Amino acid sequence: MVRVVRRNGKSWKAPIGNAKSKRIREHRLTPREIEDLTGVGIRHPGSLTDLGYHIAEPEARKHAALNRAVQKYGKKETLRKLGELYRLDYNRPELKEKIVRDIQYVSGGKRK
């Protein structure tokens, strides 16, 4: 079925759609994709804690623990771990600010 549409002096034929004629392509998410979007990707909980990192510690102790983490895991993995902590504490501004400062310390001030 077709209907004629007229606008601004022009007319064209447009199909009249029903539920059967509309084919909406659905993309179903796999469980892994859902986990990536919603879950927190902490693979080894407590790995920074084992090196002496605690959010509430003074800056000097945190920096020493982060230096040990960079030596053990590398800068990229340490930043990933801090990023996951940031995601966990996103709605807690007092902790979020401390984690942001730690991320800036590890990245050399390149990340905000």
C-alpha positions as CSV (number, residue, x, y, z in Angstrom):
1,M,0.0,0.0,0.0
2,V,1.2,3.5,-0.8
3,R,0.0,6.9,0.1
4,V,0.7,10.2,-1.6
5,V,2.4,12.8,0.6
6,R,2.2,16.5,-0.4
7,R,4.3,19.2,1.2
8,N,5.6,22.5,0.0
9,G,4.1,22.0,-3.4
10,K,5.9,18.7,-3.9
11,S,4.3,15.2,-3.7
12,W,5.8,11.8,-3.4
13,K,4.7,8.3,-2.7
14,A,5.4,6.9,0.8
15,P,4.7,3.3,1.8
16,I,2.1,2.7,4.5
17,G,3.9,0.6,7.1
18,N,2.6,-1.8,9.5
19,A,4.3,-3.9,12.2
20,K,5.1,-6.7,9.7
21,S,6.6,-4.4,7.0
22,K,8.9,-2.6,9.4
23,R,12.1,-4.7,9.8
24,I,14.1,-3.3,12.7
25,R,17.4,-4.9,13.0
26,E,18.1,-5.7,16.6
27,H,21.6,-6.2,18.0
28,R,21.5,-8.3,21.1
29,L,24.3,-7.8,23.5
30,T,26.4,-10.8,24.5
31,P,26.9,-11.3,28.3
32,R,30.5,-10.2,27.9
33,E,29.4,-6.9,26.2
34,I,26.9,-6.3,29.0
35,E,29.6,-6.9,31.6
36,D,31.9,-4.5,29.8
37,L,29.3,-1.8,29.9
38,T,28.0,-2.2,33.4
39,G,30.5,-4.2,35.4
40,V,33.6,-3.1,37.1
41,G,36.6,-4.8,35.7
42,I,38.7,-5.3,38.8
43,R,40.6,-8.5,38.0
44,H,42.7,-8.8,41.1
45,P,41.0,-7.1,44.0
46,G,43.4,-5.9,46.7
47,S,46.5,-5.9,44.4
48,L,47.2,-2.2,45.1
49,T,46.4,-2.7,48.8
50,D,49.0,-5.5,49.0
51,L,51.5,-2.9,47.9
52,G,50.5,-0.4,50.6
53,Y,48.0,1.7,48.7
54,H,45.0,3.1,50.6
55,I,42.9,6.0,49.4
56,A,42.9,7.6,52.9
57,E,46.7,7.4,53.4
58,P,48.8,10.5,53.3
59,E,50.2,11.5,49.9
60,A,53.7,10.4,50.5
61,R,52.7,6.8,51.4
62,K,50.3,6.7,48.5
63,H,53.0,7.9,46.1
64,A,55.4,5.3,47.4
65,A,52.8,2.5,46.9
66,L,51.9,3.8,43.4
67,N,55.6,3.8,42.5
68,R,55.8,0.1,43.6
69,A,52.7,-0.6,41.6
70,V,54.2,1.0,38.5
71,Q,57.3,-1.1,38.9
72,K,55.3,-4.3,39.4
73,Y,52.4,-3.8,36.9
74,G,53.5,-1.0,34.6
75,K,52.1,2.4,34.2
76,K,49.2,1.4,31.9
77,E,47.9,-1.4,34.2
78,T,48.3,0.8,37.3
79,L,46.2,3.5,35.6
80,R,43.6,0.9,34.7
81,K,43.4,-0.2,38.3
82,L,43.0,3.4,39.5
83,G,40.4,4.0,36.8
84,E,38.3,1.1,38.1
85,L,38.6,2.5,41.6
86,Y,37.4,5.8,40.2
87,R,34.4,4.0,38.7
88,L,33.6,2.4,42.0
89,D,33.8,5.7,44.0
90,Y,32.3,8.0,41.3
91,N,29.4,9.2,43.5
92,R,31.6,9.8,46.5
93,P,33.3,13.2,45.8
94,E,35.7,13.1,48.7
95,L,37.2,9.8,47.5
96,K,36.9,10.7,43.8
97,E,39.1,13.8,44.1
98,K,41.8,11.7,45.8
99,I,41.8,9.1,43.1
100,V,41.9,11.8,40.4
101,R,45.1,13.2,42.0
102,D,46.6,9.7,42.2
103,I,45.8,9.2,38.5
104,Q,47.5,12.5,37.7
105,Y,50.5,11.5,39.7
106,V,50.9,8.2,38.0
107,S,50.4,9.7,34.5
108,G,52.7,12.6,35.1
109,G,49.9,15.2,35.1
110,K,48.9,14.3,31.6
111,R,45.4,13.1,32.5
112,K,42.6,15.1,34.1
